[in-house]
């Protein structure tokens, strides 16, 4: 059963970042095949044996496992069990793993491997009882992921070490660095680079409107260079937006300053008013990198460009089986896609990626959800125009290619134009003409268009100074509660105490 489950009787080859299943193969005879976790301890003598020995067992097992899907989950176990060191094996798992096979076995990795395996889920507060009910020695647990749920980490920390003193800052906050200057700007997509620059400019406008006094330039800035760093910011397990650290020239003193801007997504999901009697829909969101196991978009903030393939997600409450209609409307009111979804009574989430022709027209898109052709709710998402192509300012020829919408204005082979009058979504000739003019924009005019779109779905909540500043009313980042430079005692590791504990 283990051999079949792991695909050890299949031949796999990794090529072009994909693990290809090539066919069946025979397991070597006379070998006890074993396996389990890829988390293990190996003693030095066995490591030297596996590394340096030329005997048949080691050389043939290395070749066999070179064409295996998950070699680390079986190679060492099998070699050890069949080697002269077999009596040193301790078959004891010192770890709790959060298996939720209902969610973890959904073939969510089909795009990278020709196999349907299972993967553990992240722990959440509802799983806490499992730490208290362990009947065997336990030293490790997995998986924990603060972007999914940090509360469970805090609960376990309190269970082991007791509470932090009252007033300790940052306990419910979590910062995750997604870009730092030494990474190099080439590690960012053109979409991310475009958005991060727009967020920086949004912050500088926030500084000017909030702090600027007439006749005084001490809080006015001109943006300089690429972002210095980017963090995801979470508070109480809710995504709060991006923190962009960036350089800008202070216009009063002509000196470079380093600032950090906090941008937060605006609420774009709305229940119809007056609300319909259809009450099952709780939320809807559009994004990419949908994680069916943890049921969230890994592309936090939903940064999308013209060549991305968005997924529509809906979250449902309990209720009777129903069928809803989902309609995707582009920025000039072209109906790009429409489809029906059967929502079973037990369904919690549904997701679907319509096969839209690319590029998507830049601007704010609208998703309408209807029940019996009556609107239940709508949500919006931004497809940003690109100010960069291959990390360089975009040229007009490339801008026209990416910003003009799909060929012949057709997102799918089927046209849904007949639905426009039925749904009261008129196509405005003026908006179409404006979209054509916008498609050719470059330079500062393109940046102005991007900024107007970004500010319609994002807001600059605050800005702080990461170093010396000539703006007298701007707060230092270390003195804020939100900045990536603010205190985070829960993430500080001191020396280990004499009793072996951290706290």
C-alpha positions in Angstrom: 0.0 0.0 0.0 2.8 2.4 0.9 4.6 1.6 -2.4 1.4 2.4 -4.4 0.6 5.5 -2.4 4.1 6.9 -2.8 4.2 6.0 -6.5 7.4 4.0 -6.0 6.3 1.6 -8.7 6.2 4.5 -11.2 9.0 6.1 -13.0 9.3 9.9 -12.5 11.6 12.5 -14.1 11.9 16.2 -13.2 12.2 18.5 -16.2 11.3 22.1 -16.9 10.1 22.6 -13.3 7.6 19.8 -13.7 7.7 16.2 -12.3 6.6 14.0 -15.2 5.3 10.4 -14.7 6.8 8.3 -17.5 5.3 4.9 -16.8 5.4 1.8 -14.5 8.6 0.2 -13.1 9.5 -2.9 -11.0 10.6 -2.7 -7.4 14.1 -4.3 -7.0 13.7 -7.9 -5.6 15.1 -8.9 -2.2 14.7 -5.4 -0.8 12.4 -4.4 2.1 11.0 -1.1 0.9 10.2 1.3 3.8 9.5 4.9 4.2 7.6 7.6 6.1 8.5 11.2 7.0 11.2 13.2 5.4 11.9 14.7 8.8 14.5 12.4 10.5 17.7 12.2 12.4 20.7 10.3 10.9 23.8 9.2 12.9 27.3 10.0 11.6 28.3 6.4 10.7 25.2 5.9 8.6 25.7 9.2 6.9 29.3 8.3 6.0 28.1 4.9 4.7 25.4 6.5 2.4 27.8 9.1 1.2 31.0 7.1 0.6 30.1 3.4 0.2 30.3 1.8 -3.2 28.4 -1.4 -2.3 25.5 -2.5 -4.5 22.8 -1.5 -2.0 23.8 2.2 -1.9 24.7 2.6 -5.6 21.6 0.9 -6.9 19.3 2.6 -4.4 20.7 6.0 -5.4 19.9 5.2 -9.1 16.4 3.8 -8.2 15.5 6.9 -6.2 16.8 9.3 -8.8 13.6 8.6 -10.7 11.2 8.8 -7.7 8.6 11.3 -6.9 9.4 11.9 -3.2 12.8 10.2 -2.6 13.5 11.8 0.8 10.4 10.0 2.2 11.8 6.6 1.4 15.5 6.5 0.4 17.1 6.8 3.8 14.5 4.5 5.5 15.0 1.8 2.9 18.8 1.9 2.8 19.0 1.9 6.6 16.6 -1.0 7.0 18.5 -3.2 4.4 22.1 -2.1 5.5 24.5 -3.4 8.2 23.2 -0.5 10.4 19.6 -1.8 10.4 19.7 -2.5 14.2 20.3 1.3 14.9 16.9 2.2 13.5 14.5 3.8 16.0 11.0 3.8 14.5 9.5 6.5 16.6 7.7 9.7 15.4 8.3 12.6 17.8 6.0 14.9 15.9 2.3 15.8 15.5 1.2 16.4 11.9 -2.1 18.2 11.1 -3.6 15.8 8.5 -7.0 16.9 7.2 -7.4 14.6 4.2 -10.7 16.1 3.2 -8.9 19.3 2.4 -5.3 18.1 1.9 -5.9 15.5 -0.8 -7.5 17.6 -3.6 -4.8 17.2 -6.2 -3.9 20.9 -5.8 -0.4 20.4 -7.3 -1.4 19.0 -10.7 0.3 21.9 -12.4 3.7 20.8 -11.1 3.4 17.0 -10.8 1.6 14.2 -12.5 0.4 12.7 -9.3 -2.3 13.2 -6.6 -0.7 13.2 -3.2 -1.8 14.5 0.1 -0.3 17.4 2.1 -0.8 18.3 5.8 -2.8 21.4 6.7 -1.8 24.3 8.9 -2.8 24.2 12.5 -5.6 26.5 13.6 -7.2 27.3 17.0 -9.7 24.5 16.6 -6.8 22.0 16.6 -5.3 23.1 19.9 -6.8 20.2 21.8 -4.4 17.9 19.9 -1.4 19.3 21.7 -3.0 18.6 25.1 -4.0 15.0 24.3 -0.7 13.6 23.1 -0.1 10.1 24.6 3.5 9.8 23.4 6.6 12.0 23.6 6.2 14.9 21.2 8.9 17.5 20.4 7.7 18.9 17.1 4.5 19.8 15.3 3.6 20.9 11.8 2.4 22.8 9.9 2.3 26.3 11.3 2.0 29.3 9.0 1.5 32.8 10.4 0.0 34.2 7.2 -2.7 31.6 7.5 -3.2 31.7 11.3 -0.9 33.2 14.0 -3.4 32.9 16.9 -2.6 29.1 17.3 1.1 30.0 17.6 0.3 32.4 20.3 -1.9 29.9 22.1 0.8 27.2 22.0 3.4 29.7 23.2 1.2 30.7 26.1 0.6 27.0 26.9 4.3 26.3 27.0 5.8 29.5 28.5 2.9 31.5 30.1 1.6 34.9 29.0 3.7 37.9 28.0 3.5 40.9 30.3 0.5 43.1 29.7 1.2 45.9 27.3 3.8 43.9 25.3 3.6 45.4 21.8 3.1 43.5 18.5 1.6 40.3 20.0 -1.3 40.2 17.5 0.8 41.6 14.6 2.7 39.7 12.0 5.1 41.0 9.3 6.4 38.9 6.5 9.1 40.3 4.2 8.4 39.5 0.5 11.1 41.7 -1.0 14.4 43.3 0.1 16.8 45.4 -1.9 19.6 42.8 -1.9 17.2 40.3 -3.6 17.5 42.5 -6.7 14.6 44.1 -8.6 14.7 41.2 -11.2 13.1 38.9 -8.5 9.9 41.0 -8.8 7.2 40.6 -11.5 6.4 43.7 -13.6 3.0 43.7 -12.0 4.5 43.8 -8.4 7.1 46.4 -9.4 4.3 48.6 -11.0 2.1 48.3 -7.9 4.9 48.9 -5.4 5.9 52.1 -7.1 2.3 53.2 -7.2 2.0 52.5 -3.5 5.1 54.6 -2.8 3.6 57.5 -4.7 0.3 57.1 -2.8 2.2 57.4 0.4 4.0 60.6 -0.7 0.6 62.2 -1.6 -0.7 61.1 1.8 2.3 62.9 3.4 1.6 66.0 1.4 -2.1 66.2 2.1 -1.8 65.3 5.8 1.4 67.1 6.9 2.0 69.9 4.3 1.5 73.5 5.4 1.1 76.4 2.9 4.5 77.9 1.9 6.4 75.0 3.6 7.9 72.2 1.6 9.3 70.2 4.5 6.7 67.4 4.1 6.7 67.3 0.3 8.7 64.7 -1.6 9.8 63.5 -5.0 10.0 59.7 -5.4 13.5 58.2 -6.0 14.5 54.7 -7.2 13.0 51.3 -6.7 11.4 50.2 -3.4 13.8 49.3 -0.6 11.7 46.6 1.0 8.1 45.2 1.0 6.3 43.5 3.8 2.9 41.8 4.1 1.2 43.1 7.3 -1.4 41.2 9.3 -3.2 42.1 12.5 -5.4 39.7 14.4 -5.1 37.2 11.5 -6.4 39.7 9.0 -4.4 40.9 6.0 -4.0 44.7 6.5 -2.1 45.5 3.3 1.5 46.2 2.2 4.3 48.1 3.9 6.6 49.7 1.3 9.9 51.2 2.4 11.1 53.6 -0.2 13.5 56.5 -0.9 12.3 60.1 -1.6 13.9 63.5 -1.9 12.6 66.0 0.6 11.9 69.1 -1.5 12.6 71.6 1.4 16.2 70.4 2.0 16.9 68.4 -1.2 18.0 65.5 0.8 17.2 61.8 0.4 15.0 60.3 3.1 13.8 56.7 3.7 10.1 56.4 4.4 7.6 53.5 4.9 4.1 53.6 3.5 1.2 51.4 4.7 -1.4 50.8 2.0 -4.6 48.9 2.8 -7.1 47.4 0.3 -10.5 49.1 0.2 -13.6 47.0 0.8 -14.9 46.0 -2.7 -17.4 43.2 -1.8 -21.0 44.5 -1.5 -24.3 42.7 -0.8 -27.1 44.0 -3.0 -29.2 46.8 -1.6 -31.9 46.1 -0.7 -30.6 42.6 0.2 -32.3 39.7 -1.5 -33.9 36.9 0.4 -30.9 34.7 -0.8 -28.7 34.6 2.3 -26.1 31.9 1.6 -23.4 34.0 0.0 -20.9 35.3 2.7 -18.0 36.7 0.6 -16.5 36.7 -2.9 -13.0 37.6 -4.0 -10.9 37.5 -7.2 -7.2 36.6 -7.2 -4.5 34.2 -8.3 -2.7 31.4 -6.6 -5.8 29.9 -4.9 -4.8 27.4 -2.2 -7.6 24.9 -2.1 -6.1 23.3 1.0 -6.0 26.4 3.2 -8.7 28.1 1.2 -7.1 31.4 0.6 -5.3 33.3 -2.2 -1.5 33.1 -1.9 -1.3 36.3 -3.9 -2.2 38.5 -0.9 -3.8 41.7 -2.0 -4.7 40.3 -5.4 -2.0 42.2 -7.5 -3.1 41.4 -11.1 -1.8 42.5 -14.5 -3.1 42.1 -18.1 -1.5 38.6 -18.6 -2.7 37.0 -15.3 -5.5 34.4 -15.2 -7.8 35.4 -12.3 -9.8 32.9 -10.2 -13.2 33.8 -8.8 -13.9 32.5 -5.3 -17.1 32.5 -3.2 -17.6 31.6 0.4 -21.0 30.1 1.4 -23.1 29.6 4.5 -25.2 26.5 5.0 -28.6 26.3 3.2 -30.5 24.5 0.4 -29.0 23.6 -2.9 -29.0 26.6 -5.3 -27.7 27.6 -8.6 -26.1 31.0 -9.0 -24.9 32.9 -12.1 -21.6 34.7 -12.1 -20.9 37.5 -14.6 -17.5 39.1 -15.2 -17.6 42.6 -16.6 -14.5 44.5 -17.9 -13.8 48.2 -17.3 -15.7 49.3 -20.5 -18.7 47.1 -19.6 -17.9 44.3 -22.0 -19.3 41.1 -20.5 -16.2 38.9 -20.6 -17.7 35.7 -19.1 -20.8 34.2 -17.5 -21.3 30.8 -16.0 -23.6 29.0 -13.5 -22.5 27.3 -10.3 -24.5 24.6 -8.5 -24.0 25.3 -4.8 -24.7 22.1 -2.8 -26.1 22.5 0.7 -22.8 21.5 2.4 -20.5 23.7 0.2 -18.3 26.2 2.0 -16.2 27.4 -0.9 -16.4 27.4 -4.7 -13.8 28.6 -7.1 -13.5 28.8 -10.9 -11.1 30.2 -13.4 -12.9 31.3 -16.6 -10.7 30.6 -19.7 -10.4 34.3 -20.8 -8.4 35.4 -23.8 -5.5 37.6 -22.8 -4.5 40.4 -22.3 -7.2 41.5 -19.9 -8.2 45.2 -20.4 -6.6 47.2 -17.6 -8.9 49.0 -15.1 -11.5 48.1 -12.4 -13.5 44.9 -13.3 -16.8 44.0 -11.7 -18.1 40.5 -10.8 -21.8 40.2 -10.4 -23.4 37.2 -8.6 -27.1 36.6 -9.5 -29.7 34.2 -8.2 -32.7 33.7 -10.6 -31.2 36.7 -12.5 -31.6 39.0 -9.4 -28.3 40.5 -8.2 -27.2 39.1 -4.8 -23.8 40.8 -4.5 -20.9 42.2 -6.5 -17.2 42.5 -6.0 -14.5 44.4 -7.9 -10.8 43.8 -8.7 -8.1 45.8 -10.4 -6.2 44.8 -13.5 -3.3 47.2 -13.3 -1.7 48.7 -16.4 2.1 48.0 -16.4 4.6 50.8 -16.0 7.4 48.3 -16.3 8.3 45.6 -18.9 11.2 43.4 -18.0 12.0 45.8 -15.1 12.5 48.8 -17.5 10.0 51.6 -18.1 7.5 50.3 -20.6 7.7 51.5 -24.2 4.7 52.6 -26.2 4.7 49.6 -28.5 4.6 47.2 -25.5 2.0 49.3 -23.7 -0.3 49.1 -26.7 0.2 45.3 -26.8 -0.6 44.8 -23.1 -3.2 47.5 -22.5 -5.6 47.2 -25.5 -7.6 44.3 -24.3 -8.0 40.9 -26.0 -7.8 40.5 -29.8 -11.0 41.6 -31.5 -12.4 42.7 -28.1 -13.4 39.0 -27.5 -12.6 37.4 -24.2 -14.2 34.1 -25.3 -15.4 32.6 -28.5 -18.9 33.2 -27.4 -20.1 36.8 -27.2 -22.3 37.8 -24.3 -23.2 41.3 -25.7 -26.9 40.3 -25.9 -26.9 40.3 -22.0 -25.9 43.9 -21.7 -29.4 45.4 -22.1 -30.9 42.6 -20.0 -28.5 43.3 -17.1 -28.7 47.1 -17.7 -24.9 47.2 -18.3 -24.6 49.7 -21.2 -21.4 49.9 -23.2 -20.3 53.5 -23.3 -18.7 54.7 -26.5 -16.9 57.4 -24.5 -15.4 54.9 -22.1 -14.3 52.7 -25.0 -12.6 55.7 -26.7 -10.9 56.7 -23.4 -9.6 53.1 -23.0 -8.1 53.2 -26.5 -6.3 56.5 -25.6 -5.1 55.1 -22.3 -3.6 52.0 -24.0 -1.0 54.2 -25.6 0.1 56.1 -22.5 3.7 56.0 -21.3 5.9 57.9 -18.8 4.3 60.2 -16.3 0.9 60.1 -18.0 0.8 56.3 -17.6 1.9 56.7 -14.0 -1.0 59.1 -13.4 -3.5 56.6 -14.9 -2.1 53.8 -12.8 -2.2 56.0 -9.6 -5.8 56.9 -10.2 -6.8 53.2 -10.6 -4.7 52.1 -7.6 -6.2 54.8 -5.4 -9.7 53.6 -6.2 -9.1 50.2 -4.6 -6.2 50.9 -2.2 -5.7 53.7 0.4 -2.5 55.0 2.0 -3.3 54.6 5.7 -0.1 56.1 7.1 3.5 57.0 6.4 6.5 57.1 8.7 10.2 57.9 8.6 12.7 55.1 8.7 15.5 57.5 9.5 16.2 61.3 9.9 13.6 63.5 8.3 13.0 67.2 7.7 9.3 66.8 8.1 8.7 67.8 11.7 5.3 66.1 12.1 6.1 62.8 10.6 6.3 59.9 13.1 9.4 57.7 13.3 8.7 54.1 12.1 10.0 52.6 15.3 7.4 54.6 17.3 4.4 53.3 15.3 2.4 50.1 16.0 2.3 49.0 12.3 5.7 49.6 10.7 8.0 46.7 9.9 10.5 48.6 12.1 8.2 48.8 15.1 8.9 46.5 18.1 8.1 42.8 17.8 9.2 41.1 21.1 7.5 37.8 20.3 9.9 37.3 17.4 13.1 38.0 19.4 15.2 35.1 20.5 17.5 35.5 23.5 20.0 33.1 25.0 18.7 29.7 26.1 18.1 29.5 29.9 20.0 27.0 32.1 16.8 24.8 32.2 16.8 24.6 28.4 13.8 26.9 27.9 13.6 30.0 25.8 11.3 31.9 28.2 
